[in-house]
Amino acid sequence: MPDLSTSYMGLKLKSPIIAAASGLTNSLQDIIELEKNGAGAVVLKSLFEEEIVSDMDHDLNKMHSESYLYPETMEFYEDYDVEDTLTNYLKLITECKQQVKIPIIASIHCVTSHNWPYFAKSLEDAGADALELNIAILPDDTEQSSADVEKVYFNIIKAVQQEVSIPISIKISSYFTNLTGTLTRLSETGVKGIVLFNRFYSPDIDIENLDVVSAPKLSSPSDYVLPLRWIAIMSHRIDCDLAATTGVHDGATLIKMLLAGASSVQIASALYKNGFAHIKLMLDELKNWMVSKDFSSIDQIKGILSQSKSIQPAGYLRIQFMKHFAEK
Ligand SMILES: Cc1cc2nc3c(=O)[nH]c(=O)nc-3n(C[C@H](O)[C@H](O)[C@H](O)COP(=O)(O)O)c2cc1C
């Protein structure tokens, strides 16, 4: 029987499938079911600062500051009576730690820079095994340089690291000018994992009603190729673990991500489409494939087709279809 356990961010996971942050990881009942169906860990739905702020009858904008550790803000939160969203989130962590064995990774997304460390500390205190920072910045300031935007990522990581000792990962998009350089520098900050790549809300246009609407929220199976490329390119260049997310819908894609060098995959859309039992099917597919190829552990598979190990390293760097166009 092959051993499906893997190590991610220093955590021992019984399987490489992590339930990604979503509405399916927001209740104790669902998390118990995810564990039963073979999830190696769960990332809780992000704690969104906007939700907390809207819970409060207070204008937080007044307190906006570019300083990441802002004692006045911390005191404000400590003094504030009932923060429903935060309180419920902390309660969920505590309950999960009492009732499930798999690691619980808490996730946060803040819009005002100073709240990251405060929320991070609260989640660690509640018992989270690790912390995923869902950092998403959509630059729309024409005066801001790429370096200015990237600095925000590093400042957030540093501020959170000063507050917590549990392992930290970052979940980001692919929208960087020099992704190889940025990922390398991010990995050097001491983060234990990088999740490539988050799938965000996207706007779409309704041509009948001439309105801006939401694009489909679930990924397509073919979306896996973007994270696959970058995991293959980066996995042997950096020390921290990589988790693949976006477009992992079946066992074959899980295997591809491991071969490229991912330690784990994070799935959401496949669970929305197929239910939690889909994890078992994907793990069976992985197990059967390992048996057929004579692999007995995830370590034996991990990264053996990364860019540095592949006999066709240039394949991961090619971006033009020259040959295909010539052939029609
Ligand atoms: C309905 C829904 C809610 C999500 N909520 C979050 C969230 O709270 N935090 C986060 O970091 N990602 C969130 N995501 C992104 C997923 O965690 C995942 O990374 C993304 O959907 C790509 O994986 P997939 O192709 O398996 O869906 C959400 C995705 C969906 C579909």
The ligand as an SDF file (V2000), in Angstrom:
LIG
                    3D

 31 33  0  0  0  0  0  0  0  0999 V2000
  -16.8580   30.0280   -3.3850 C   0  0  0  0  0  0  0  0  0  0  0  0
  -15.3830   30.1990   -3.1420 C   0  0  0  0  0  0  0  0  0  0  0  0
  -14.9440   30.8340   -1.9840 C   0  0  0  0  0  0  0  0  0  0  0  0
  -13.5890   31.0440   -1.7620 C   0  0  0  0  0  0  0  0  0  0  0  0
  -13.1650   31.6540   -0.6160 N   0  0  0  0  0  0  0  0  0  0  0  0
  -11.8410   31.8470   -0.4110 C   0  0  0  0  0  0  0  0  0  0  0  0
  -11.3700   32.4490    0.7740 C   0  0  0  0  0  0  0  0  0  0  0  0
  -12.1110   32.7730    1.6950 O   0  0  0  0  0  0  0  0  0  0  0  0
  -10.0310   32.6520    0.8940 N   0  0  0  0  0  0  0  0  0  0  0  0
   -9.1240   32.2690   -0.0560 C   0  0  0  0  0  0  0  0  0  0  0  0
   -7.9210   32.4660    0.1180 O   0  0  0  0  0  0  0  0  0  0  0  0
   -9.5530   31.6570   -1.1800 N   0  0  0  0  0  0  0  0  0  0  0  0
  -10.8740   31.4320   -1.3680 C   0  0  0  0  0  0  0  0  0  0  0  0
  -11.2890   30.8130   -2.4980 N   0  0  0  0  0  0  0  0  0  0  0  0
  -10.2930   30.3060   -3.4590 C   0  0  0  0  0  0  0  0  0  0  0  0
  -10.0480   28.8120   -3.2010 C   0  0  0  0  0  0  0  0  0  0  0  0
   -9.4920   28.6100   -1.9350 O   0  0  0  0  0  0  0  0  0  0  0  0
   -9.1180   28.1900   -4.2460 C   0  0  0  0  0  0  0  0  0  0  0  0
   -7.8030   28.6170   -4.0180 O   0  0  0  0  0  0  0  0  0  0  0  0
   -9.5300   28.5490   -5.6600 C   0  0  0  0  0  0  0  0  0  0  0  0
  -10.9110   28.3900   -5.8390 O   0  0  0  0  0  0  0  0  0  0  0  0
   -8.7830   27.6890   -6.6800 C   0  0  0  0  0  0  0  0  0  0  0  0
   -8.9760   26.3150   -6.4700 O   0  0  0  0  0  0  0  0  0  0  0  0
  -10.0720   25.4790   -7.2990 P   0  0  0  0  0  0  0  0  0  0  0  0
   -9.7170   25.5690   -8.7150 O   0  0  0  0  0  0  0  0  0  0  0  0
   -9.9580   24.0900   -6.7310 O   0  0  0  0  0  0  0  0  0  0  0  0
  -11.3920   26.1020   -7.0040 O   0  0  0  0  0  0  0  0  0  0  0  0
  -12.6440   30.5930   -2.7230 C   0  0  0  0  0  0  0  0  0  0  0  0
  -13.0950   29.9190   -3.8700 C   0  0  0  0  0  0  0  0  0  0  0  0
  -14.4410   29.7300   -4.0770 C   0  0  0  0  0  0  0  0  0  0  0  0
  -14.8750   29.0030   -5.3220 C   0  0  0  0  0  0  0  0  0  0  0  0
  1  2  1  0
  2  3  1  0
  2 30  2  0
  3  4  2  0
  4  5  1  0
  4 28  1  0
  5  6  2  0
  6  7  1  0
  6 13  1  0
  7  8  2  0
  7  9  1  0
  9 10  1  0
 10 11  2  0
 10 12  1  0
 12 13  2  0
 13 14  1  0
 14 15  1  0
 14 28  1  0
 15 16  1  0
 16 17  1  0
 16 18  1  0
 18 19  1  0
 18 20  1  0
 20 21  1  0
 20 22  1  0
 22 23  1  0
 23 24  1  0
 24 25  2  0
 24 26  1  0
 24 27  1  0
 28 29  2  0
 29 30  1  0
 30 31  1  0
M  END
$$$$
